[in-house]
Amino acid sequence: MNCELNSLGYANLHIFDWRSRLIQGKQTLFLRPFEKARSSISSPQFVHLDNEYGDALSTVTSRTPRLEIEMPEYFGGSTIIEYPPDLVIQRYIRWLKQHRRKRKSDELNNNGSIDKYNSEDDLDDSDDNDETDEDVEYGDEYGINKLRKMTLAQKPLMTQGEELEHLLRLGRSLDSTLLTSTDQRFLWHRRRLICHHFPQMLPVLADCAIIWRTRENTSEFYRLLAKWPPLYVDTAIELLDGRYVDRRLRTLAVKHLDDALDDDQLQLYLLILVQAIRFEHHAFSPLVRMLLRRALMDYRVGHTLFWLLRAELAHLLAFGNVNQPTNIGLKNSMERNTGPQLSPLFLRFALMFEAYCRGNSAHLDSMCKQVELISTLTTLSTGICANSNREAANKKLQIELMARREQMQHMVSPVNATYRLGELIIEECRVLGSAKQPLFLTWRNPEILARLTSPTHQLIFKCGDDMRQDMLSLHVMRIMDAKWKSQLQQDYCMTLD
């Protein structure tokens, strides 16, 4: 009998809420659609979702498929179960160390000797040298007994050179999620070597599934993270990818980024970090707190963050075809309103956007004026695109600019917070010849010494075209230019503003 299963979708669920409390009771999961290639499943087996992360749809309607589940309630739901804090985990590790030492001491007294291959304690802080044999996985009593029965000749031994070569080869793997169980066990057994001498391999080590299978391994991994050496910026950003969901691991990555990046460097990575917010567990995460704090401390960072968040909100609204929020704060509003609702992802960006605006009230009027400028230019560009005659389009543009002149000058540039736009030079504004007919605009530079360097500010405004690919290309070029200047002392005089 040939049976075909049609998949409805999938959903992600965090077992612990934003207060680190275990969720209990009824939960509603809105399903995210599969890719078209995965929409039909011919075999009734579990389908592995590769790199399917993030929240559900950008909007939720009454027609969105949903799954109602009920989690166990302990003692009638009156008991709160919290994820253990660091202090409890440290106490558990100390107890585990004492337990293992006592067990080995008893075995030594009973047997008279113990094989050196198993004599090292994996949880011993003093055992932090490169030659430590860490070949026993915590909680694997069967593996321990099996190793004890093996003779020294039967044990798989590798020379230090072979181990190092194998370790470096695993570190260069492009997709660490494809590591075999043997490779994962090898990496876990050499975790201290990685910590002290190859700290940039942390993303590869964190992909080992054996770390998260038992509380003993997870606790030991947390203990190791507490003393992990500084990470490169690229490594820390990789840990903010969607496949690394552990809260402590992501917090460590944010801490290293906060320590490594000054305000100028942070602006280079804001585009990536804003996208990483999609993979955070909750709205008030360490990454969000770090970005808000740095944005409120430096207006240049805040200016860039403001426009990136606004672009994300506009994209989510356009993607979901939502014109306005509808009853997003009402409980069970889905049953009372069939219109679209905003997703948690949209609300996450909206809350962060509002928090920044409330904290930066001193520049709120300036930012509102910039938003009005973009809105005005959007209206002008939309009306002028219908005119195919270049001269007529230029004349119409200048007439419209003359009528709106006062509200489009003497403000901070939306492109760069360090630039201030002076008087609008209408006679130099024109429509460029391209499919989308972008607007070429010129302002005077009001700075005192501007006539010696750059007497004008010129901007090109394009509406109706997807600029994300261009933004990403310029973003990569800015990062490479900064690396060339700082690491190689090479200045190629690239014009990227």
C-alpha positions as CSV (number, residue, x, y, z in Angstrom):
1,M,0.0,0.0,0.0
2,N,1.5,3.3,-1.2
3,C,0.8,6.0,1.4
4,E,1.8,9.6,1.0
5,L,2.0,11.9,4.0
6,N,1.4,15.6,3.5
7,S,3.2,17.8,6.1
8,L,1.3,20.7,7.6
9,G,4.3,22.5,9.0
10,Y,6.5,22.6,12.0
11,A,7.0,24.7,15.1
12,N,9.7,25.5,17.7
13,L,9.0,25.4,21.4
14,H,11.3,26.5,24.2
15,I,10.8,24.2,27.2
16,F,11.8,27.0,29.6
17,D,10.3,30.5,29.5
18,W,12.1,33.9,29.8
19,R,12.3,33.5,33.6
20,S,14.0,30.0,33.2
21,R,10.8,28.3,34.4
22,L,9.6,25.1,33.0
23,I,6.5,25.6,30.9
24,Q,3.3,23.8,32.1
25,G,-0.2,23.5,30.9
26,K,-1.8,24.2,27.5
27,Q,0.3,25.7,24.7
28,T,-0.6,26.9,21.2
29,L,2.0,26.4,18.5
30,F,1.5,28.1,15.2
31,L,3.0,26.0,12.4
32,R,5.6,27.3,10.0
33,P,5.3,25.9,6.4
34,F,7.9,23.5,5.0
35,E,9.9,24.3,1.9
36,K,8.1,23.1,-1.3
37,A,10.6,20.3,-1.7
38,R,9.6,19.0,1.8
39,S,5.9,19.5,1.6
40,S,5.3,15.9,0.4
41,I,6.8,13.0,2.4
42,S,6.6,9.5,0.8
43,S,8.0,7.7,3.8
44,P,6.3,7.7,7.3
45,Q,9.6,8.4,9.0
46,F,10.8,11.3,10.9
47,V,12.2,14.1,8.7
48,H,15.2,15.8,10.0
49,L,15.0,19.6,9.6
50,D,18.4,21.0,8.7
51,N,18.8,24.6,9.8
52,E,15.2,25.3,10.4
53,Y,15.3,27.9,13.1
54,G,13.5,31.0,14.3
55,D,10.1,32.1,15.2
56,A,6.9,31.2,13.3
57,L,5.4,33.3,10.6
58,S,5.7,37.1,10.5
59,T,1.9,37.3,10.8
60,V,-0.7,35.0,12.3
61,T,-4.2,34.8,10.9
62,S,-7.3,32.6,11.6
63,R,-6.3,30.3,8.8
64,T,-2.8,29.7,10.1
65,P,-2.5,26.0,11.1
66,R,-1.8,25.5,14.8
67,L,-1.1,22.7,17.2
68,E,-2.6,22.6,20.7
69,I,-0.5,20.6,23.2
70,E,-0.7,20.2,26.9
71,M,2.5,20.0,29.0
72,P,2.5,18.1,32.3
73,E,1.5,20.1,35.3
74,Y,3.3,19.3,38.5
75,F,1.2,19.3,41.7
76,G,-1.7,20.9,39.9
77,G,0.5,23.5,38.3
78,S,1.1,25.3,41.6
79,T,4.8,24.2,41.7
80,I,7.3,26.3,39.8
81,I,10.3,24.3,38.4
82,E,13.2,26.5,37.4
83,Y,16.3,25.7,35.5
84,P,19.2,25.5,38.0
85,P,21.4,28.6,38.3
86,D,25.1,28.6,38.0
87,L,25.6,28.2,41.8
88,V,23.6,25.0,41.8
89,I,25.4,23.6,38.8
90,Q,28.8,24.3,40.5
91,R,27.6,22.5,43.6
92,Y,26.5,19.6,41.5
93,I,29.9,19.4,39.8
94,R,31.7,19.5,43.2
95,W,29.5,16.7,44.4
96,L,30.1,14.7,41.2
97,K,33.9,15.1,41.6
98,Q,33.8,13.9,45.2
99,H,31.6,10.9,44.2
100,R,33.9,9.9,41.4
101,R,37.0,10.2,43.6
102,K,35.4,8.1,46.3
103,R,34.4,5.5,43.9
104,K,37.9,5.3,42.4
105,S,39.4,5.2,45.9
106,D,37.2,2.3,46.8
107,E,38.1,0.5,43.6
108,L,41.8,1.1,44.3
109,N,41.5,-0.4,47.8
110,N,39.6,-3.4,46.5
111,N,41.7,-4.2,43.4
112,G,45.0,-2.9,44.6
113,S,45.7,-1.0,41.3
114,I,43.8,0.9,38.7
115,D,44.7,1.3,35.1
116,K,46.2,4.7,34.3
117,Y,44.0,4.9,31.3
118,N,41.0,5.4,33.6
119,S,42.8,7.0,36.6
120,E,42.3,10.5,35.5
121,D,39.3,12.4,36.8
122,D,37.4,14.2,34.1
123,L,36.1,16.7,36.6
124,D,39.4,17.5,38.3
125,D,40.5,21.2,37.8
126,S,44.1,20.2,38.4
127,D,44.0,17.9,35.4
128,D,44.3,20.7,32.8
129,N,47.3,19.5,30.7
130,D,47.3,18.5,27.1
131,E,48.2,14.9,27.8
132,T,45.2,14.2,30.0
133,D,43.2,11.1,29.0
134,E,39.6,12.2,29.0
135,D,38.2,9.0,27.5
136,V,35.2,8.4,29.7
137,E,31.9,10.1,29.0
138,Y,29.9,11.1,32.1
139,G,27.0,9.0,32.9
140,D,28.2,6.2,30.6
141,E,28.7,3.5,33.2
142,Y,28.7,0.8,30.6
143,G,31.5,2.5,28.7
144,I,33.6,2.8,31.9
145,N,33.2,-0.9,32.7
146,K,34.0,-1.8,29.1
147,L,37.2,0.2,29.1
148,R,38.3,-1.5,32.4
149,K,38.0,-4.9,30.8
150,M,40.1,-3.9,27.8
151,T,43.8,-4.6,27.8
152,L,46.3,-1.8,27.0
153,A,47.0,-3.4,23.6
154,Q,43.3,-3.3,22.8
155,K,42.8,0.4,23.5
156,P,42.8,2.7,20.4
157,L,45.9,4.7,20.9
158,M,46.9,7.7,18.8
159,T,50.2,9.6,18.8
160,Q,50.2,13.2,19.7
161,G,50.9,14.2,16.1
162,E,48.0,12.1,14.8
163,E,45.7,13.6,17.4
164,L,46.7,17.1,16.6
165,E,46.3,16.6,12.9
166,H,42.9,15.0,13.4
167,L,41.8,17.9,15.8
168,L,42.9,20.5,13.3
169,R,41.1,18.7,10.5
170,L,37.9,18.7,12.5
171,G,38.3,22.4,13.3
172,R,38.4,23.1,9.6
173,S,35.1,21.3,8.9
174,L,32.7,23.6,7.2
175,D,29.6,21.9,8.7
176,S,30.2,20.7,12.2
177,T,26.7,19.3,12.4
178,L,27.8,16.4,10.2
179,L,30.4,15.2,12.6
180,T,30.2,11.4,13.3
181,S,29.7,10.1,16.8
182,T,33.4,9.1,16.9
183,D,34.5,12.6,16.0
184,Q,32.2,14.1,18.6
185,R,33.5,11.8,21.3
186,F,37.1,12.6,20.3
187,L,36.4,16.4,20.5
188,W,34.7,16.0,23.9
189,H,37.5,13.9,25.3
190,R,40.0,16.7,24.2
191,R,37.9,19.6,25.4
192,R,40.5,20.9,27.8
193,L,43.1,20.9,25.0
194,I,40.6,22.8,22.8
195,C,39.9,25.3,25.6
196,H,43.5,26.2,26.3
197,H,45.1,26.0,22.9
198,F,42.3,26.1,20.3
199,P,39.6,28.2,21.8
200,Q,38.3,29.3,18.4
201,M,37.0,25.7,17.9
202,L,34.3,26.3,20.4
203,P,31.5,26.3,17.8
204,V,32.7,22.9,16.6
205,L,32.8,21.5,20.2
206,A,29.4,23.0,21.0
207,D,27.9,21.0,18.0
208,C,28.7,17.7,19.7
209,A,25.4,16.1,20.7
210,I,27.0,14.1,23.5
211,I,27.4,17.4,25.5
212,W,23.7,17.9,25.8
213,R,22.6,14.2,26.4
214,T,23.4,14.1,30.1
215,R,23.4,16.7,32.9
216,E,26.9,15.6,33.8
217,N,28.3,16.5,30.4
218,T,26.3,19.7,30.2
219,S,27.4,20.8,33.7
220,E,31.1,20.1,32.8
221,F,30.7,22.1,29.6
222,Y,29.3,25.0,31.6
223,R,32.2,24.8,34.0
224,L,34.6,24.9,31.0
225,L,32.8,27.9,29.5
226,A,33.3,29.9,32.7
227,K,37.1,30.0,32.0
228,W,37.1,30.0,28.2
229,P,39.7,32.3,26.7
230,P,38.7,35.3,24.6
231,L,37.1,34.5,21.2
232,Y,37.6,36.2,17.9
233,V,34.7,38.4,16.7
234,D,33.9,36.0,13.8
235,T,33.8,33.0,16.2
236,A,31.6,34.8,18.7
237,I,29.2,35.9,15.9
238,E,29.0,32.3,14.7
239,L,27.8,31.2,18.2
240,L,24.8,33.5,17.7
241,D,23.6,31.4,14.8
242,G,20.3,29.6,15.1
243,R,21.7,26.2,15.7
244,Y,23.3,27.2,19.0
245,V,20.3,27.5,21.3
246,D,21.9,27.1,24.7
247,R,21.4,30.3,26.7
248,R,24.8,30.2,28.5
249,L,26.7,29.7,25.3
250,R,25.0,32.6,23.6
251,T,25.6,34.8,26.7
252,L,29.3,34.0,26.5
253,A,29.4,35.0,22.8
254,V,27.7,38.3,23.6
255,K,30.1,39.0,26.4
256,H,33.1,38.4,24.2
257,L,31.7,40.6,21.5
258,D,31.0,43.4,24.0
259,D,34.6,43.2,25.3
260,A,36.2,42.9,21.8
261,L,34.3,45.6,19.8
262,D,34.6,49.3,20.3
263,D,31.9,51.6,19.0
264,D,33.4,52.0,15.6
265,Q,33.9,48.3,15.1
266,L,30.4,47.5,16.5
267,Q,28.9,49.6,13.7
268,L,30.5,47.2,11.2
269,Y,28.7,44.2,12.7
270,L,25.3,45.7,13.6
271,L,23.6,44.4,10.4
272,I,24.6,40.8,11.4
273,L,23.8,41.2,15.1
274,V,20.3,42.6,14.3
275,Q,19.6,39.5,12.2
276,A,20.9,37.3,15.1
277,I,18.0,38.7,17.3
278,R,15.7,36.4,15.3
279,F,17.4,33.4,16.9
280,E,17.2,34.6,20.5
281,H,15.0,32.7,22.9
282,H,13.1,35.8,24.2
283,A,12.8,39.5,23.6
284,F,14.9,40.6,26.5
285,S,18.0,38.6,25.8
286,P,21.7,39.4,26.6
287,L,22.2,40.4,22.9
288,V,19.3,42.8,22.9
289,R,20.5,44.3,26.2
290,M,24.0,44.8,24.9
291,L,22.9,46.4,21.7
292,L,20.5,48.8,23.5
293,R,23.2,49.7,26.0
294,R,25.8,50.4,23.4
295,A,23.3,52.3,21.2
296,L,22.3,54.6,24.1
297,M,25.9,55.3,24.9
298,D,26.9,56.3,21.4
299,Y,24.5,58.1,19.1
300,R,26.3,56.8,16.0
301,V,25.6,53.2,17.0
302,G,22.1,54.1,18.0
303,H,21.5,55.9,14.6
304,T,22.5,52.8,12.7
305,L,20.5,50.5,15.0
306,F,17.4,52.7,14.6
307,W,17.3,52.4,10.9
308,L,18.1,48.7,10.9
309,L,15.3,47.9,13.3
310,R,12.9,50.1,11.3
311,A,13.8,48.2,8.1
312,E,13.2,44.9,9.8
313,L,9.7,46.1,11.0
314,A,8.9,47.3,7.5
315,H,10.0,44.1,5.9
316,L,7.9,41.9,8.3
317,L,4.9,44.0,7.7
318,A,5.3,43.9,3.9
319,F,6.0,40.2,4.0
320,G,2.9,39.5,6.0
321,N,0.7,42.0,4.1
322,V,-0.4,43.6,7.3
323,N,-1.6,47.2,7.3
324,Q,-2.1,47.7,11.0
325,P,-1.9,45.7,14.2
326,T,-5.2,44.2,15.3
327,N,-5.9,43.3,19.0
328,I,-2.4,42.0,19.5
329,G,-2.6,42.5,23.3
330,L,-5.9,40.7,23.8
331,K,-6.1,37.2,25.1
332,N,-7.8,34.7,22.8
333,S,-8.1,37.5,20.2
334,M,-7.8,34.9,17.4
335,E,-11.2,33.7,18.2
336,R,-12.7,37.2,18.2
337,N,-11.0,38.7,15.2
338,T,-10.3,37.0,11.9
339,G,-7.9,39.6,10.8
340,P,-4.1,39.1,10.7
341,Q,-2.0,39.5,13.9
342,L,1.6,40.3,14.4
343,S,3.9,37.5,15.3
344,P,6.3,37.4,18.3
345,L,9.1,38.1,16.0
346,F,7.6,41.4,14.9
347,L,6.8,42.3,18.5
348,R,10.3,41.5,19.5
349,F,11.7,44.1,17.1
350,A,9.0,46.5,17.9
351,L,9.7,46.4,21.7
352,M,13.4,46.9,21.1
353,F,12.7,49.8,18.7
354,E,10.4,51.4,21.3
355,A,12.9,50.9,24.1
356,Y,15.6,52.7,22.1
357,C,13.3,55.6,21.2
358,R,12.2,56.0,24.9
359,G,15.8,55.9,26.1
360,N,17.1,58.3,23.4
361,S,14.5,61.1,23.9
362,A,17.1,63.8,23.3
363,H,17.4,62.8,19.6
364,L,13.8,61.8,19.1
365,D,12.8,64.9,17.2
366,S,15.8,64.6,14.9
367,M,14.9,61.0,14.1
368,C,11.3,61.8,13.5
369,K,12.4,64.5,11.0
370,Q,14.6,61.9,9.2
371,V,11.6,59.5,9.0
372,E,9.5,62.3,7.5
373,L,12.2,63.0,5.0
374,I,12.2,59.3,3.9
375,S,8.4,59.3,3.7
376,T,8.4,62.4,1.6
377,L,11.0,61.1,-0.8
378,T,9.1,57.8,-1.1
379,T,6.0,59.7,-2.1
380,L,7.9,61.9,-4.7
381,S,9.7,58.9,-6.2
382,T,6.4,56.9,-6.6
383,G,4.8,59.8,-8.4
384,I,7.7,60.6,-10.6
385,C,8.3,57.0,-11.7
386,A,5.1,57.2,-13.9
387,N,6.7,59.9,-16.0
388,S,8.8,58.5,-18.8
389,N,10.1,61.9,-20.1
390,R,13.3,62.7,-18.3
391,E,13.1,66.5,-18.6
392,A,9.5,66.5,-17.5
393,A,10.4,64.3,-14.6
394,N,13.2,66.6,-13.5
395,K,11.0,69.6,-13.7
396,K,8.3,67.9,-11.7
397,L,10.8,66.8,-9.1
398,Q,12.1,70.4,-8.6
399,I,8.6,71.8,-8.3
400,E,7.7,69.2,-5.7
401,L,11.0,69.8,-3.8
402,M,10.4,73.6,-3.8
403,A,7.0,73.1,-2.2
404,R,8.5,70.8,0.5
405,R,11.8,72.5,0.9
406,E,11.5,73.6,4.5
407,Q,10.8,70.1,5.9
408,M,13.7,68.5,3.9
409,Q,16.7,70.6,5.1
410,H,18.7,71.5,8.2
411,M,18.7,68.0,9.7
412,V,20.9,65.0,10.4
413,S,21.5,62.8,7.4
414,P,19.6,59.4,7.6
415,V,22.6,57.8,6.0
416,N,25.3,58.9,8.5
417,A,24.8,60.4,11.9
418,T,28.0,62.5,11.6
419,Y,26.7,64.4,8.5
420,R,24.3,67.3,8.8
421,L,22.3,68.4,5.8
422,G,22.1,72.1,5.2
423,E,20.1,74.0,2.6
424,L,18.6,71.9,-0.2
425,I,20.1,72.8,-3.6
426,I,17.1,72.3,-5.8
427,E,18.7,73.2,-9.1
428,E,21.2,70.3,-8.7
429,C,18.5,67.7,-7.9
430,R,17.5,65.5,-10.8
431,V,16.1,62.1,-11.7
432,L,18.7,59.5,-12.8
433,G,18.2,57.3,-15.9
434,S,17.6,53.8,-14.6
435,A,14.6,51.4,-14.4
436,K,13.5,52.6,-11.0
437,Q,14.4,56.3,-11.7
438,P,16.3,57.1,-8.5
439,L,16.4,60.6,-7.2
440,F,19.8,62.4,-7.0
441,L,19.6,65.0,-4.2
442,T,22.2,67.6,-3.1
443,W,22.4,69.6,0.1
444,R,24.9,72.2,1.3
445,N,27.3,71.2,4.0
446,P,26.7,73.6,6.9
447,E,30.0,72.9,8.6
448,I,32.3,75.9,9.0
449,L,35.3,74.4,7.1
450,A,33.2,72.4,4.7
451,R,34.2,74.5,1.7
452,L,37.7,73.2,2.0
453,T,36.8,69.6,1.9
454,S,33.2,68.7,0.9
455,P,31.0,71.7,0.4
456,T,27.9,69.5,-0.4
457,H,26.3,66.3,0.6
458,Q,24.8,64.2,-2.2
459,L,22.4,61.3,-1.8
460,I,20.8,58.8,-4.2
461,F,17.3,57.7,-3.2
462,K,15.8,54.6,-4.9
463,C,12.3,53.4,-4.1
464,G,10.7,50.1,-5.2
465,D,13.9,48.0,-5.4
466,D,15.3,45.4,-3.1
467,M,18.5,46.8,-1.8
468,R,19.4,44.1,0.7
469,Q,21.9,42.4,-1.6
470,D,23.6,45.7,-2.3
471,M,23.6,46.5,1.5
472,L,25.2,43.1,2.2
473,S,27.9,43.6,-0.5
474,L,28.8,47.0,0.9
475,H,28.7,45.6,4.4
476,V,31.2,42.9,3.6
477,M,33.4,45.4,1.8
478,R,33.4,47.7,4.9
479,I,34.4,44.8,7.1
480,M,37.2,43.7,4.8
481,D,38.5,47.2,4.5
482,A,38.6,47.6,8.2
483,K,40.5,44.3,8.5
484,W,43.0,45.3,5.9
485,K,43.7,48.5,7.6
486,S,44.0,47.1,11.2
487,Q,45.7,43.8,10.5
488,L,47.7,44.4,7.3
489,Q,48.2,48.2,7.5
490,Q,46.9,48.3,3.9
491,D,44.7,51.2,2.9
492,Y,43.1,50.7,-0.6
493,C,41.2,54.1,-0.3
494,M,37.8,52.4,-0.8
495,T,34.8,54.8,-1.0
496,L,32.0,52.9,0.7
497,D,29.8,55.7,2.2
